[in-house]
Amino acid sequence: MKPTTRDWLEIAAEDLDTAQAMGDGGRYLYAGFQAQQTAEKALRAVIQEAVRVPPKMHDLETLAERAGLDDGSLVGLSSRSSVLTTSRGITPRSARRCGRRPIRRGRSN
């Protein structure tokens, strides 16, 4: 295994540990974000090992295609995970869908 590939996998493992910790703590939005980051870095490792420089993008479908791992099961994944990678996509409504209650400042719960 190439050193750069190993680096990508080590970072992916750290992201996975963080995702697990966030999920265990009930921080599901952040757990989802870290899980998405884990997938990105693992796909980059596969691309790197195949003697290619991974593209600078966050689209899991395209990364999977470039890694040669697209079997059709990822169709639509990018649109569903975009809420995790764009700050403007996070709203109280989307946070609730991820299992997290939005914080209301100045009000007692």
ROPABA-476949 format. One record per residue (C-alpha): x, y, z; residue in three letters; residue number from 1. Coordinates in steps of 0.001 Angstrom, whole numbers. Example, Ala and Ser with C-alpha at 12.3 -4.5 7.8 and 13.67 -1.06 7.14 Angstrom:
REM residues 2
12300;-4500;7800;Ala;1
13670;-1060;7140;Ser;2
***
This chain:
REM residues 109
0;0;0;Met;1
1262;3448;-901;Lys;2
2082;5831;1979;Pro;3
-437;8389;678;Thr;4
-3151;5730;546;Thr;5
-2344;4760;4124;Arg;6
-2611;8436;5132;Asp;7
-6097;8724;3577;Trp;8
-7214;5569;5402;Leu;9
-5846;6760;8748;Glu;10
-7715;10051;8415;Ile;11
-10869;8156;7390;Ala;12
-10534;5969;10502;Ala;13
-10278;9072;12704;Glu;14
-13381;10531;11035;Asp;15
-15219;7242;11630;Leu;16
-14260;7300;15322;Asp;17
-15550;10877;15539;Thr;18
-18796;9910;13793;Ala;19
-19291;7102;16297;Gln;20
-18629;9409;19256;Ala;21
-21034;12024;17906;Met;22
-23719;9397;17327;Gly;23
-23236;7939;20789;Asp;24
-23687;11424;22193;Gly;25
-26905;12020;20268;Gly;26
-25310;14550;17899;Arg;27
-26741;12905;14788;Tyr;28
-26251;15783;12365;Leu;29
-22540;15882;13185;Tyr;30
-22330;12086;13129;Ala;31
-23790;12134;9626;Gly;32
-21328;14785;8505;Phe;33
-18370;12804;9845;Gln;34
-19685;9592;8275;Ala;35
-19875;11386;4924;Gln;36
-16300;12612;5428;Gln;37
-15236;9034;6217;Thr;38
-16724;7795;2946;Ala;39
-15040;10582;968;Glu;40
-11610;9814;2385;Lys;41
-11974;6060;1964;Ala;42
-12914;6581;-1697;Leu;43
-9944;8921;-2130;Arg;44
-7710;6153;-761;Ala;45
-9005;3712;-3384;Val;46
-8460;6282;-6141;Ile;47
-4959;7104;-4838;Gln;48
-3952;3438;-4718;Glu;49
-4969;3069;-8371;Ala;50
-2173;5502;-9359;Val;51
-4477;8489;-9715;Arg;52
-4657;11766;-7881;Val;53
-8054;12019;-6145;Pro;54
-10204;14874;-7459;Pro;55
-11003;17813;-5209;Lys;56
-14739;17282;-4832;Met;57
-17282;16112;-2287;His;58
-19656;14194;-4571;Asp;59
-19724;10618;-3283;Leu;60
-21323;9251;-6453;Glu;61
-18612;10719;-8668;Thr;62
-15833;9654;-6294;Leu;63
-17220;6093;-6291;Ala;64
-17352;6096;-10095;Glu;65
-13742;7301;-10303;Arg;66
-12733;4622;-7800;Ala;67
-14395;2000;-10007;Gly;68
-16867;1095;-7258;Leu;69
-20123;2371;-8721;Asp;70
-22568;-505;-8955;Asp;71
-25606;1780;-9103;Gly;72
-26353;1536;-5386;Ser;73
-25181;5117;-4783;Leu;74
-27627;6789;-7172;Val;75
-29115;9805;-5421;Gly;76
-26696;9660;-2502;Leu;77
-25104;13000;-3326;Ser;78
-28393;14862;-3223;Ser;79
-29301;13242;98;Arg;80
-25919;13942;1697;Ser;81
-25618;17528;450;Ser;82
-27324;18785;3606;Val;83
-24290;17469;5494;Leu;84
-21707;19318;3416;Thr;85
-23266;22739;2911;Thr;86
-23788;25025;5870;Ser;87
-26700;26787;4227;Arg;88
-28424;23430;3887;Gly;89
-28681;23016;7654;Ile;90
-31977;24366;8881;Thr;91
-34044;23595;11961;Pro;92
-36216;21373;9761;Arg;93
-33274;19396;8329;Ser;94
-31724;19133;11799;Ala;95
-34963;17561;13080;Arg;96
-34904;15077;10188;Arg;97
-31430;14073;11363;Cys;98
-32754;13512;14893;Gly;99
-31423;16708;16456;Arg;100
-33522;19397;18055;Arg;101
-32466;22934;17133;Pro;102
-31266;25145;19954;Ile;103
-33602;27998;20761;Arg;104
-31707;30798;22431;Arg;105
-33418;32886;25095;Gly;106
-36269;30438;25645;Arg;107
-36682;27742;28232;Ser;108
-37356;24263;26866;Asn;109
***
